[in-house]
Amino acid sequence: MAAADTAMGTQKQQELDDRYCFHYYLPITHSADNNIEHKHSHTLEITTYIRLLSGFEQDDIQSRSADGSQTRSREKFGEIEKYSSVFLKRYEGQYLNGLSEFDGDASIEHVGDVIYAAMSEYLLSQQLFLERLEIGENPLRVYVVSTYM
């Protein structure tokens, strides 16, 4: 019974260790009515929750802790953040209504859905799974996109 409890605890710890949360501030412009004369700026706050998939590798980072075991979290944080930042940078300073993927609809809900779908696909190619994305123009109004709630 103790071995099973230990194995379950190790599995649970592995699951917890393999999830990462990042916050981004993304300056954009958009117009609610798709009229460029009414465009205005926002800094969107985007929070992502990302899980490692089993094939995620860090070939270029070899590091060991003092006791000889491999260290994981710090290097993975940097790698995951790099992939996420590269993806989101394409929208920085852009007039979202003018980008083809938004098809003129730059509502916070549509922007969240589009970014979630495209970012999910991109991160999957890196063996990363986007579990949840939160996007808001201010802390009181946040739209959440997730595969499950």
C-alpha positions, 0 to 999 in steps of 0.5 A: 500500500505504501509503494502505491501511495508513493507511486501515486504521489510521484505521478501527481508531483510529475503532473504538477511539475509539468504545468506552467503559467505565464503572463503577457502584456500585449499592446494592440489597437482595434475598433469595436465597429471595424471602422479604422477611424474609431480605432483605439489602443489597449494593452491586453493582459494574456495569461497562459497555462501550458503543460509539457507533453511527453516528447518535449526535449531540451537538447541544448540544455544539460544541467545537474543539481548539486546532488547529481540529479537533472534540474528541470524547471528553470530551463523549461520555464525559459524554453516555454516562455520563448515559444509563447513570446515568439508566437504572441509577438506577431500581434504586438502593436497591430491593428487587429481588425486588419489582420486576416485571422480576425476577419474584421472582428476584434472583440475580446472573445473573438481575439481570445478564440483565434489566439487560443486556436492558433497558439494551441496548434503552434505549441503542439508542434513544440510538444506543449499543450495550451490548457487555458488562455485568459485575455482581458482589457482590464482585470475586471473583464477577462475572457477564458478559453480552455479545453475544459473548465 
